[in-house]
Amino acid sequence: MNMKKIVAMALTIAALNVLILVNDSAVVLAGEVDILVRKLVEKGILSKEEGEKILTETKQEAAKEKDQAITEAKAAVAQDVSEGKIALLPEWVRKTKLYGDVRLRYNYTEVDDNRSQSQGRFRVRLNLDIEVAKKVKFIFGLASGGNDPRSANQSFGNDWDKKQVNINYAYVEYSPYTWLKLEGGKMANPIYTVSQLLWDEDINPEGVAAQVAYPINPCLNLLLNAGTFVLQDNKNNTPQDPWMWVIQPGVSWKSDSGVQAKFAAGYTSFENFQDKPQQKYSSGTNTYVTKGTTTLYKYQYNLATMTAEVGLRNPISWLAPIRYAGLFGEYSNNVATSNGKTGYLTGFIFGDEKVVDKGQWYFKGNWRWLEKNAVPDILPDSEFYFGDTGVSGYELVFRYGLWKNINVQTRYVRSEQISGPADPANLIQTDLNFKF
């Protein structure tokens, strides 16, 4: 092969590479390259076989280089996204967390062995956590149900009418330190509880609160919960508005051996309560007096409380299914009266501490005694003898994880009135819970 032919072939290969890399269109590439090769073959610079071989090899090499360039570009973009250099979504969306749950329920109630009711119910809750600024979040939540603060349930039926949705949460949370949270608005209950003896789980108080969990060492935390909450806002008589404040110091401890414990003692005062009208969502079971046509609370409510729990992970090494066992309890004494002032609850749990994944389970139970004036009748568990005070009984619960974030639960409650006719009530609930 003479020098002229060698130079021509080298120039041809270079030109082909440039054309292939520059042109993404297969149609354009085929047209331009074929024209160039055909001209060189026609002039005798390349044979037909040489032209076809050069074109094939050059296309293959260019394709490899193009694929490698695309792969490297994708990797670079992915790294920039992971490092936050490129935002695929607006910043406020990336800083927003959406979560919630859905519950389907069969509910059966029987009172005094002769009055019964079966109901289908559902509950839906949807929440947004939005990072407003560094260490500041806004939490907003919606829930099904009516206006009753002690329930987010909706019953099936009523001719398939549209169901109600309400604001369940609307509060700001500021965390200047990892061990301190300051909150204001309609918030998740900041008070430490282990049951619904004194606080129904659906109640979300309105006001301001602080929560402290200060670490003394890796095992020990000092706790403090405090809050001031508005109960009613009477436009024409603000100094007499019912409100409450609570302070609850405590301690939590967790050892490397699997033992954990938590204890808190609290004081809750309900201001402007005595001799004031009955609260809107009262169950009507505290002691009342009547003045004219108005029903008034007879007593003040100042509650001295204690709450505690102790647990052990893997309590029986050879019994693998029981990964947690614990005891818990609550006590309340209304120090403002001597008439029906005490409430207490003792309970147990074994299985798993929580049910999140498939195959996890727990069985727990408690026995409670809640006297007539132990707590304002706007607060206790709305499903334990219809939310009344002056009741006692026990509760048994079994929960099992079907899949991750999906579980089934069965609950049985036997309750009765402490004074007068017992009128015992049986409650059976079967729930299918979905969490996301």
PyMOL commands that set and color helices and strands:
alter all, ss='L'
color gray80, all
select helices_A, chain A and resi 3-22+26-42+48-82+91-94+158-160+238-240+385-387
alter helices_A, ss='H'
color red, helices_A
select strands_A, chain A and resi 96-111+115-133+136-144+154-155+165-177+180-186+206-215+220-230+243-254+259-271+288-291+294-297+301-313+324-334+342-351+361-370+391-403+406-417+425-435
alter strands_A, ss='S'
color yellow, strands_A
deselect
rebuild
show_as cartoon
